[in-house]
Amino acid sequence: MLNVKSINQYYGGSHILRDVSMEAALGQVTVILGRNGVGKTTLLKSLMGLVPIKSGAIEFDGRPIHQCTPYERARAGIGFVPQGREIFARLTVEENLRMGLAYKPAGMPVPAQLYELFPVLRQMLGRRGGDLSGGQQQQLAIARALAAQPKLLVLDEPTEGIQPSIIKDIGRVIRMLADRGDMAIVLVEQYYDFAQELADRYLVMERGEVIAAGAGKDMEAAGVRQLVAI
Ligand SMILES: Nc1ncnc2c1ncn2[C@@H]1O[C@H](COP(=O)(O)OP(=O)(O)OP(=O)(O)O)[C@@H](O)[C@H]1O
Protein backbone atom coordinates (compact mmCIF):
# COMPACT_ATOMS: atom_id res chain seq x y z
CA MET A 1 0.00 0.00 0.00
CA LEU A 2 2.63 2.55 1.16
CA ASN A 3 6.27 1.85 0.47
CA VAL A 4 8.92 4.38 1.45
CA LYS A 5 12.33 3.58 0.04
CA SER A 6 15.42 5.11 1.51
CA ILE A 7 14.35 8.76 1.51
CA ASN A 8 16.61 11.66 2.41
CA GLN A 9 15.36 15.11 3.29
CA TYR A 10 17.15 18.36 4.13
CA TYR A 11 16.10 21.67 5.64
CA GLY A 12 18.75 23.90 4.06
CA GLY A 13 22.06 22.30 5.01
CA SER A 14 20.58 20.17 7.81
CA HIS A 15 20.23 16.53 6.88
CA ILE A 16 16.96 15.58 8.63
CA LEU A 17 15.81 12.22 7.19
CA ARG A 18 18.59 9.72 6.57
CA ASP A 19 17.77 6.79 4.30
CA VAL A 20 14.38 6.27 5.93
CA SER A 21 12.45 3.23 4.68
CA MET A 22 9.09 2.04 5.91
CA GLU A 23 5.93 0.29 4.79
CA ALA A 24 2.28 0.48 5.78
CA ALA A 25 -0.24 -2.22 4.92
CA LEU A 26 -4.02 -2.21 4.60
CA GLY A 27 -5.76 -3.22 7.82
CA GLN A 28 -2.75 -2.33 9.96
CA VAL A 29 -1.71 0.50 12.23
CA THR A 30 1.96 1.38 11.72
CA VAL A 31 3.23 3.48 14.59
CA ILE A 32 6.26 5.77 14.38
CA LEU A 33 7.87 6.58 17.71
CA GLY A 34 10.80 8.71 18.74
CA ARG A 35 11.80 11.56 21.00
CA ASN A 36 11.24 15.23 20.14
CA GLY A 37 12.97 16.54 17.06
CA VAL A 38 14.06 13.21 15.54
CA GLY A 39 12.21 13.83 12.26
CA LYS A 40 8.80 12.18 12.71
CA THR A 41 6.77 15.16 11.52
CA THR A 42 9.23 15.73 8.68
CA LEU A 43 8.70 12.13 7.58
CA LEU A 44 4.92 12.63 7.50
CA LYS A 45 5.29 15.94 5.64
CA SER A 46 7.50 14.12 3.12
CA LEU A 47 4.77 11.50 2.65
CA MET A 48 2.25 14.25 2.02
CA GLY A 49 4.51 16.24 -0.32
CA LEU A 50 4.57 19.23 2.02
CA VAL A 51 8.38 19.15 2.00
CA PRO A 52 10.50 17.86 -0.90
CA ILE A 53 12.77 14.84 -0.59
CA LYS A 54 16.25 14.90 -2.08
CA SER A 55 16.51 11.20 -2.87
CA GLY A 56 14.67 7.93 -2.47
CA ALA A 57 11.16 6.97 -3.51
CA ILE A 58 7.63 6.88 -2.11
CA GLU A 59 5.18 4.42 -3.64
CA PHE A 60 1.48 4.41 -2.92
CA ASP A 61 -0.82 1.77 -4.31
CA GLY A 62 2.00 0.51 -6.52
CA ARG A 63 2.91 3.81 -8.17
CA PRO A 64 5.55 6.43 -7.36
CA ILE A 65 4.06 9.57 -5.80
CA HIS A 66 7.13 11.46 -4.57
CA GLN A 67 6.94 13.83 -7.56
CA CYS A 68 3.23 14.51 -6.94
CA THR A 69 1.83 17.65 -5.30
CA PRO A 70 0.07 17.40 -1.91
CA TYR A 71 -3.21 17.89 -3.78
CA GLU A 72 -2.50 14.94 -6.07
CA ARG A 73 -1.56 12.76 -3.11
CA ALA A 74 -4.78 13.66 -1.34
CA ARG A 75 -6.72 12.83 -4.51
CA ALA A 76 -4.89 9.52 -4.77
CA GLY A 77 -6.33 8.60 -1.37
CA ILE A 78 -4.07 9.87 1.41
CA GLY A 79 -5.75 11.66 4.32
CA PHE A 80 -3.69 13.75 6.73
CA VAL A 81 -4.38 14.79 10.33
CA PRO A 82 -1.63 17.34 11.06
CA GLN A 83 0.03 17.99 14.39
CA GLY A 84 -1.88 20.76 16.14
CA ARG A 85 -5.05 19.81 14.20
CA GLU A 86 -5.19 22.93 11.98
CA ILE A 87 -8.93 23.33 12.26
CA PHE A 88 -10.39 26.37 10.46
CA ALA A 89 -11.35 28.28 13.59
CA ARG A 90 -13.86 30.64 11.96
CA LEU A 91 -15.61 27.97 9.91
CA THR A 92 -18.34 25.80 11.40
CA VAL A 93 -17.88 22.12 12.13
CA GLU A 94 -19.89 21.30 9.02
CA GLU A 95 -17.81 23.66 6.86
CA ASN A 96 -14.62 22.11 8.24
CA LEU A 97 -15.91 18.67 7.27
CA ARG A 98 -16.76 19.94 3.79
CA MET A 99 -13.18 21.17 3.41
CA GLY A 100 -12.22 17.50 3.56
CA LEU A 101 -14.26 17.03 0.38
CA ALA A 102 -12.73 20.01 -1.41
CA TYR A 103 -11.23 17.95 -4.25
CA LYS A 104 -14.20 15.59 -4.60
CA PRO A 105 -17.04 16.16 -7.10
CA ALA A 106 -19.22 19.12 -6.07
CA GLY A 107 -22.25 18.25 -4.00
CA MET A 108 -20.82 15.06 -2.54
CA PRO A 109 -22.29 14.69 0.96
CA VAL A 110 -20.28 14.33 4.14
CA PRO A 111 -20.42 10.55 4.86
CA ALA A 112 -23.00 9.95 7.60
CA GLN A 113 -20.70 7.34 9.10
CA LEU A 114 -18.47 10.13 10.42
CA TYR A 115 -21.19 11.10 12.88
CA GLU A 116 -21.41 7.51 14.09
CA LEU A 117 -17.66 7.53 14.69
CA PHE A 118 -17.77 10.92 16.41
CA PRO A 119 -21.33 11.58 17.65
CA VAL A 120 -20.28 14.85 19.28
CA LEU A 121 -19.72 16.39 15.84
CA ARG A 122 -23.35 15.92 14.85
CA GLN A 123 -24.44 17.90 17.89
CA MET A 124 -22.03 20.70 17.02
CA LEU A 125 -22.45 21.03 13.25
CA GLY A 126 -23.23 24.76 13.41
CA ARG A 127 -20.61 25.65 15.99
CA ARG A 128 -17.38 27.37 14.96
CA GLY A 129 -14.32 25.13 14.94
CA GLY A 130 -12.42 27.55 17.16
CA ASP A 131 -15.06 27.21 19.89
CA LEU A 132 -14.59 23.44 20.26
CA SER A 133 -12.45 21.88 22.99
CA GLY A 134 -9.03 20.53 22.00
CA GLY A 135 -10.37 16.98 22.04
CA GLN A 136 -13.37 17.87 19.91
CA GLN A 137 -11.09 19.67 17.45
CA GLN A 138 -8.95 16.55 17.21
CA GLN A 139 -12.01 14.46 16.46
CA LEU A 140 -13.04 17.03 13.85
CA ALA A 141 -9.58 16.93 12.25
CA ILE A 142 -9.77 13.13 11.99
CA ALA A 143 -13.32 13.26 10.63
CA ARG A 144 -12.28 15.90 8.07
CA ALA A 145 -9.49 13.63 6.85
CA LEU A 146 -11.91 10.68 6.69
CA ALA A 147 -14.56 12.63 4.76
CA ALA A 148 -12.86 11.84 1.45
CA GLN A 149 -12.66 8.14 2.38
CA PRO A 150 -8.87 7.78 2.13
CA LYS A 151 -7.04 4.49 1.66
CA LEU A 152 -4.20 5.72 3.85
CA LEU A 153 -4.77 7.81 6.97
CA VAL A 154 -1.74 9.63 8.37
CA LEU A 155 -2.00 11.05 11.90
CA ASP A 156 0.57 13.24 13.67
CA GLU A 157 0.33 12.95 17.48
CA PRO A 158 -3.46 12.88 17.82
CA THR A 159 -3.28 12.53 21.63
CA GLU A 160 -1.23 15.69 22.18
CA GLY A 161 -2.97 17.85 24.79
CA ILE A 162 -6.15 15.74 24.78
CA GLN A 163 -8.06 14.52 27.86
CA PRO A 164 -7.96 10.76 28.62
CA SER A 165 -11.61 9.95 27.81
CA ILE A 166 -11.29 11.42 24.31
CA ILE A 167 -7.94 9.69 23.81
CA LYS A 168 -9.79 6.41 24.46
CA ASP A 169 -12.49 7.32 21.92
CA ILE A 170 -9.87 8.22 19.31
CA GLY A 171 -8.03 4.94 19.96
CA ARG A 172 -11.25 2.97 19.47
CA VAL A 173 -11.93 4.72 16.16
CA ILE A 174 -8.39 4.10 14.88
CA ARG A 175 -8.61 0.39 15.79
CA MET A 176 -12.03 0.08 14.19
CA LEU A 177 -10.90 1.75 10.96
CA ALA A 178 -7.89 -0.56 10.73
CA ASP A 179 -9.94 -3.68 11.48
CA ARG A 180 -12.28 -2.83 8.61
CA GLY A 181 -9.35 -3.87 6.43
CA ASP A 182 -9.63 -1.31 3.63
CA MET A 183 -7.40 1.39 5.08
CA ALA A 184 -3.75 1.65 6.12
CA ILE A 185 -2.97 3.86 9.11
CA VAL A 186 0.31 5.59 9.91
CA LEU A 187 0.42 7.08 13.38
CA VAL A 188 3.15 9.26 14.87
CA GLU A 189 2.81 9.09 18.62
CA GLN A 190 4.82 10.04 21.71
CA TYR A 191 2.32 8.60 24.20
CA TYR A 192 3.86 5.15 24.53
CA ASP A 193 0.94 3.20 26.01
CA PHE A 194 -1.46 4.49 23.35
CA ALA A 195 1.06 3.63 20.63
CA GLN A 196 1.65 0.14 21.97
CA GLU A 197 -2.04 -0.62 22.29
CA LEU A 198 -2.67 0.27 18.65
CA ALA A 199 0.52 -0.84 16.92
CA ASP A 200 0.41 -3.74 14.49
CA ARG A 201 3.87 -2.64 13.36
CA TYR A 202 6.21 -0.07 14.88
CA LEU A 203 9.31 1.81 13.98
CA VAL A 204 11.52 3.95 16.17
CA MET A 205 13.41 6.98 14.88
CA GLU A 206 16.49 8.66 16.26
CA ARG A 207 18.31 11.59 14.63
CA GLY A 208 16.55 11.10 11.34
CA GLU A 209 17.15 7.36 11.11
CA VAL A 210 15.04 4.30 11.73
CA ILE A 211 16.86 2.51 14.56
CA ALA A 212 14.32 -0.23 15.38
CA ALA A 213 11.23 -1.79 13.80
CA GLY A 214 9.04 -4.83 14.31
CA ALA A 215 5.64 -6.23 15.21
CA GLY A 216 3.55 -4.26 17.71
CA LYS A 217 3.19 -7.25 20.01
CA ASP A 218 6.98 -7.33 20.45
CA MET A 219 7.38 -3.65 21.39
CA GLU A 220 7.67 -4.13 25.12
CA ALA A 221 10.08 -7.06 24.85
CA ALA A 222 12.19 -5.10 22.36
CA GLY A 223 12.64 -2.33 24.93
CA VAL A 224 10.95 0.36 22.84
CA ARG A 225 9.58 2.05 25.97
CA GLN A 226 13.16 2.74 27.10
CA LEU A 227 14.22 3.84 23.61
CA VAL A 228 11.66 6.63 23.54
CA ALA A 229 11.61 7.56 27.27
CA ILE A 230 12.46 11.20 27.81
N1 LIG B 1 10.85 24.25 8.71
C1 LIG B 1 12.00 23.84 9.26
N2 LIG B 1 13.16 24.44 8.95
C2 LIG B 1 14.35 24.02 9.50
N3 LIG B 1 14.44 22.98 10.36
C3 LIG B 1 13.31 22.35 10.70
C4 LIG B 1 12.03 22.74 10.18
N4 LIG B 1 11.09 21.92 10.71
C5 LIG B 1 11.75 21.07 11.52
N5 LIG B 1 13.08 21.32 11.51
C6 LIG B 1 14.11 20.56 12.25
O1 LIG B 1 14.08 19.23 11.79
C7 LIG B 1 14.30 18.32 12.85
C8 LIG B 1 13.15 17.32 12.89
O2 LIG B 1 11.94 17.99 13.26
P1 LIG B 1 10.54 17.25 13.29
O3 LIG B 1 9.50 18.28 13.60
O4 LIG B 1 10.39 16.44 12.07
O5 LIG B 1 10.74 16.27 14.53
P2 LIG B 1 9.68 15.44 15.36
O6 LIG B 1 10.31 14.13 15.61
O7 LIG B 1 8.37 15.45 14.66
O8 LIG B 1 9.59 16.26 16.71
P3 LIG B 1 8.32 16.61 17.62
O9 LIG B 1 7.99 15.35 18.33
O10 LIG B 1 8.88 17.67 18.53
O11 LIG B 1 7.23 17.11 16.73
C9 LIG B 1 14.44 19.15 14.11
O12 LIG B 1 15.80 19.31 14.37
C10 LIG B 1 13.82 20.47 13.74
O13 LIG B 1 14.40 21.51 14.45
The ligand as an SDF file (V2000), in Angstrom:
LIG
                    3D

 31 33  0  0  0  0  0  0  0  0999 V2000
   10.8460   24.2480    8.7090 N   0  0  0  0  0  0  0  0  0  0  0  0
   12.0010   23.8380    9.2560 C   0  0  0  0  0  0  0  0  0  0  0  0
   13.1640   24.4420    8.9530 N   0  0  0  0  0  0  0  0  0  0  0  0
   14.3450   24.0180    9.4980 C   0  0  0  0  0  0  0  0  0  0  0  0
   14.4440   22.9830   10.3630 N   0  0  0  0  0  0  0  0  0  0  0  0
   13.3130   22.3500   10.6970 C   0  0  0  0  0  0  0  0  0  0  0  0
   12.0340   22.7400   10.1780 C   0  0  0  0  0  0  0  0  0  0  0  0
   11.0910   21.9180   10.7110 N   0  0  0  0  0  0  0  0  0  0  0  0
   11.7480   21.0670   11.5220 C   0  0  0  0  0  0  0  0  0  0  0  0
   13.0820   21.3210   11.5150 N   0  0  0  0  0  0  0  0  0  0  0  0
   14.1140   20.5620   12.2500 C   0  0  0  0  0  0  0  0  0  0  0  0
   14.0780   19.2330   11.7900 O   0  0  0  0  0  0  0  0  0  0  0  0
   14.3010   18.3170   12.8490 C   0  0  0  0  0  0  0  0  0  0  0  0
   13.1460   17.3240   12.8900 C   0  0  0  0  0  0  0  0  0  0  0  0
   11.9400   17.9850   13.2600 O   0  0  0  0  0  0  0  0  0  0  0  0
   10.5420   17.2460   13.2900 P   0  0  0  0  0  0  0  0  0  0  0  0
    9.5030   18.2770   13.5980 O   0  0  0  0  0  0  0  0  0  0  0  0
   10.3900   16.4390   12.0710 O   0  0  0  0  0  0  0  0  0  0  0  0
   10.7430   16.2750   14.5340 O   0  0  0  0  0  0  0  0  0  0  0  0
    9.6790   15.4370   15.3570 P   0  0  0  0  0  0  0  0  0  0  0  0
   10.3140   14.1290   15.6100 O   0  0  0  0  0  0  0  0  0  0  0  0
    8.3720   15.4530   14.6620 O   0  0  0  0  0  0  0  0  0  0  0  0
    9.5860   16.2570   16.7070 O   0  0  0  0  0  0  0  0  0  0  0  0
    8.3240   16.6130   17.6210 P   0  0  0  0  0  0  0  0  0  0  0  0
    7.9900   15.3500   18.3290 O   0  0  0  0  0  0  0  0  0  0  0  0
    8.8790   17.6710   18.5340 O   0  0  0  0  0  0  0  0  0  0  0  0
    7.2280   17.1130   16.7320 O   0  0  0  0  0  0  0  0  0  0  0  0
   14.4390   19.1540   14.1120 C   0  0  0  0  0  0  0  0  0  0  0  0
   15.8000   19.3100   14.3690 O   0  0  0  0  0  0  0  0  0  0  0  0
   13.8160   20.4740   13.7390 C   0  0  0  0  0  0  0  0  0  0  0  0
   14.3970   21.5090   14.4470 O   0  0  0  0  0  0  0  0  0  0  0  0
  1  2  1  0
  2  3  1  0
  2  7  2  0
  3  4  2  0
  4  5  1  0
  5  6  2  0
  6  7  1  0
  6 10  1  0
  7  8  1  0
  8  9  2  0
  9 10  1  0
 10 11  1  0
 11 12  1  0
 11 30  1  0
 12 13  1  0
 13 14  1  0
 13 28  1  0
 14 15  1  0
 15 16  1  0
 16 17  2  0
 16 18  1  0
 16 19  1  0
 19 20  1  0
 20 21  2  0
 20 22  1  0
 20 23  1  0
 23 24  1  0
 24 25  2  0
 24 26  1  0
 24 27  1  0
 28 29  1  0
 28 30  1  0
 30 31  1  0
M  END
$$$$
